[in-house]
């Protein structure tokens, strides 16, 4: 009969792969540590020990980037276990969310295009400034206009937490910024859309918004993989542009973005005056969208928006899309003549149409391209 020592050795040998897997899984969800030295924009496809990230490693790498963005930039989204009910009343989608004995509700205005459904859906954060409604109508896409301050109020420098998201979580998510609260609200809208399959397509949901709502649109697309297409417009600091890029050159600096509204989580306070220590930058948030569709629309005429840093962010995120065979799913368009903030431009019609056909309608369409200001196209 084998000795007890022998049996223990055999058991330990058998369990070793499980322990190794568990350790690897822990590494996936652990936030990356702040940087000690200023080393420039972090490489998405290289770990802190210098080893490269292959396509097979991306799920783990993505989980680590997400955990880092939550810990150091946005705050945690929180548990995803709420019960959602939805109904349409007088052209408004009414949503009720229940969790742990608490209840909160909000609504969004629904506009349907001509023709029969079920329809793809564009969730627009804010009162306007996203994709042109006429273009959505022409492409047969429903428009769901959502005021995200219902779930996360803008309370200025007081940073007071108000809205359905904070009320439902009873203080547990008070370290989380409103951009993540808005992302949570969009996720609950996606839940609601899924309950209306005869009218709306839960597998063809897009999100857009301009300025602060562009920041929220990016967060929504980054933190919910059910969103097929994300179109942030002129998002500025806290959205698409690199933090390391907006810290100079006339764009809104990080400490200003942190202080203006409670958009960002409390974890960002440690980096607001020294973003070089951040172990990620906003290109990592863009990469969280990969391999799904992401079209960034930018305005180089307003320095405060940091369009050069937005272009740099898109270029820095492109290798992650390429790693997954989806380079054509990332687009950036900053070549526009009209300098008005949040105005829709004719130059954006074709890339938006391509993105919608490619990611919402399943139709053939050109790859998205990176076209910064002052150029016709870039690879």
N, C-alpha and C positions, 0 to 999 in steps of 0.2 A: 504494500500500500504506500503511495507517495507520502513523503513527509509533509508536515504542515508548512515548512519553509519552502519546499518545492512548489506546493500548491499556491502559496502567496506570490512566488516569482512568476508563475504562469498567469495568475490573475492580473498582476501588475503589467505584464507584457501585453495581455489582451486589452487592458484598459488604456494603455499608453496612447493609441491613436485618438481615443475619445477625449482624453485630457488635452492632447495637442489641438484637437478640433475646437474644444471649448475655449482654449487660450486664444486661438486664432479668431474665434467669434467675438471674444471680448475685445480684441484689438480692433475689430471692425467698427464697433459702436463707441469706442473710447474717443473723446475729442482729442485732436492734436494739441500738443503743448505749445504755449507761446514761445516765440523765437527769442533767443538771447542776442543774436547779432542781426544787423540789417543786411539782408542778403538779396533784396529785390523781390520781384513777384514770384511766389512759390510755384514750382513746376507741378502741375496736376498729375503728371505721369511718372513722378519719381518720389519714392518714399523718403522720409527723413534720414534713413540710413544710406540713401543713395541708390538703392535698388530700383529697377524700372517696374512700372505697372503694365501688365499685359491685359488683353481683353478679358481673359478668364479671371483676372483679379478685380475687374471693375466693380462687381457688386459689393465687395468688401471695401474697396477704396471709396465708392460712393457713400456707403454707410458712414465711414469715418469723416468724410467731408460734410455730410449732413449733420452729424453730431457736433462737429466743430462750428458750423454756421449757427446752430441752435445755441451752443454754449457761449460763443464769443460775439455774436452779431445780433441775432433776432430774439433769443429766448426760446424755450422749448414750446413746441406746439401742443403738447399734452396728450393724454390718452385719446384714442380714436374709437371710443366705445359708446357714444351717445346714441339714443334712439331718436330718429328723425321721422316726422310726419309732414306731408305736404298736400296742399290743395291750391287750386286756382280760383280766385274770386275777383270778378270784374277786371280781368286782365292783369292781375297781380298774383305772383307765386308766393304764397304764404307758407312759411316754414316754422315749425315748432320743434325744439330740441329739448330732450329730457335726459337728465343724468343725475344719479345719486339723490333723487328726491327733489331736484331743482328743475325748473323749466324756464326757457327763454325763447322768444320768438322774434322774427324779422321777416322782411318781404323784399321782393324785387319785381320790377315792372317788366312784363313780357310783351314783346312785339313779334308777331309771326309774319313770315314772308308770304308772298303769293304762292299758290300751288299746294299740293297735298303733302302731308307729313308722313312719318315722323321727320323732324328737322334736326340737323346739327345746331348747336347752340354756341353763341358767343356771349360770355359773361363780361359785361362792361362795368368796371369799378368806377364810381363817380358819375357826375352828371353828363359828361360828354368827353370828347377828345380822343376816343379810341378809334377803331376802324370805322370808316364811313358807313353809316346805316344804309345808304343807297347801294353800296357795293355788297353788303350783306344780303339785302333783298334780292339783288340780281343773282347771287350765288345760292339762294334758297336757304339762308342761315337765319335762325331765330336770334333775336337780341334780348338779353336779360339784363336790364339796367339795375345795378345793385349799389346802394349807398352803404359802403362798408363801415361808416362811422356808427351804424346801428349796433355793430358787434364790438367795435373798438373805437371809442370816441377820441377826437383830437383835443387834448386838454392843455396844450401849450407847455410852458416851462414847469408847471406844477407837476407834470408827469402822473397825474391822478389816473387811476385805472377805472374806466367806466365803459359800459356796453354789455351786450348779451354774453360775449365770450367770458368776460371777467366775472359776471354775476353767476353764470352757470358753473364755474369752477370754484366759486366760494373762496377766492383769495389764493388758491394754490398756484395760479399762473400769473401772479401780479408782477413777477420779474420779467415777463414776456412783453415785448413791444407790440404796438398796434399793427405793424405790418404782418406779423405772424397771426394776430387776431383776425385780420382781414383774410389771410390765407385760410384760416380755420373756417371762416364764414363761407368762402368759396367752396371749400370741401363739403360743407353741409348743403350747399346748393347742388353740388354734384350728386350727393345722396338723394336729394329731392327730385332731381331730373330723372334719376334712375327709377323712380316710382311712377313715372308718366311715360311708359314706353310707346304708347300709341300716338303721342304728340311730339315728344322730344327724344333725341338719341343720346343716351348716356355714354356711348362709345365714341362720340364725336363732339367733345366739349372743348371750347377755346376760352381764353381769358385775355383781356386787354384793359388798358387804362393809361392815362397820361399824367405826367408830373408825379406828384405823390402817389397817385393811383397807379402809375406805371411801376413804382417801387412795389406796391402791393400786388400787382399782376405778376411780376417776376417771382415774388415769394410764393404766390399761389401755385404757379406752374412748377416751381422747384420742389415744393414739398407735397405735391399730390401727383402721383404717376398716372392717375386716370385722366389728367388733362392732356389732350392730344396736341394742342398748339398754344403757345404763349407769345403774346405780342405786346411787350412793354414799349411805351412811347415817351420819349423825352424824360426819362425817369430821374436823372440827376443823382447826386450823392445818396447812397443807401439803396440805389437800384442797380443799374447795369455797370456804371463806371467803376474802374479800379479805385479803391481807397488810396492806394499809393500814387494814383494819377491826379485825383482831385485835391490832394493836399497842397498842390502848387498850381499856379497858372490862372487864377481868377475864378475857378469853380468853387461851389460851396464846400468849405473844408469839413472834415469829419466831425470836429467838435461842434460846429454849427448845426450839422444835420442831427447830431445826437441831442442837442439842446433845444432845437426849434419846436419839436413835437416828440411825444413818446413813441416815435416810430420804431426805435431800436430797443433791444433788450438791455437790461441793466448790466449784463456782462460786457457790453461794448464800452462801458465807462473806462475800463482799464486801458483801452486802446485809442480813445478819442483824440488824445494828444500825441500818440506815438503808434500810428498804424503799421509801421515797419515791423512791429513785434507780432502782428497778427499772423498766425500760422497758415491762414488762407487769405484770399482776396475775393472780390466779387465775381471774378471769372470762375471760381469754384461753384458759386451759386448758379451761374449759367450752365455749368457742366452737369449740375444735378438734373437739368431738363433732358439731357441726352439719354437716349437717341431720339426723343420726341422732337416735335417742331418748335423752333424758337426763331422769331423774327424781331429784331431790335430796330426800331425806327427812331432816328435821332435828329437833333436840330443844332447845327454848328454855329448858328448866329447868336446864341445866347451863352455867353461864357459860363454863367452860373451852372448850366446843365452839364458841363464837363464832357462834351462830345468826344474830344480826342481820347479821354480816358475810357469812354464807352467803346470806341473803336478798338482801343488796345485790349480791353477786356474781352471783346468778342474774338479777337485774334488769339488771345491766350487760352480761350475756352475751346477753340477749334480742334486742337489735338485730341481732346476727349471724344468729341463727336466722330472724328476720323477713326479713332481707335475702335469704335463700335460700327464702323462702316456707314456712318450717317453724316458725313461732312456736308452733304447737300441739304441737311435739315436745319442748319444754322445760317441765318442771314443777318446782315447789318446794313442799314441804308441810311446814310447821312448826307447824301448829295441832293440838297433841296435849295430852291431859290427863295421861298417864302420864309421869313424869319419869325413869324408870329408863333407864340407859344401855344401848343396844343391844337393848331390848325391842321386839318387834313390836307395833304398835298397830292396833286396829280401824279407826282413822281413815285408815290407809294402804292398806287393802284395795282400795278403789275406784280410787284413782289408780294403784296397782300393777297391778291387773287391766286397766285401760284401756291402760296402757303395754305390757303383755305382749300383749294382743290386737292393738294397733295395730302393734307393731314385731316381734313374733315369730310371731304367728299369721296376720297379714294379714286381720284381721276388723275390721268397723266398731267404732269406739270414740270416746268424747269426746276432744276436745283436752285436753292436760295444761294445768294452770293454775298460777299462782304464788299460794300461800296461806300467808302468813307467820303467825306467832303473833299471836293477838288479832284476827284478821279471819276472815270467812267466805270471802272470795275476793278476788283482785286481778287486774286485767287483765294 
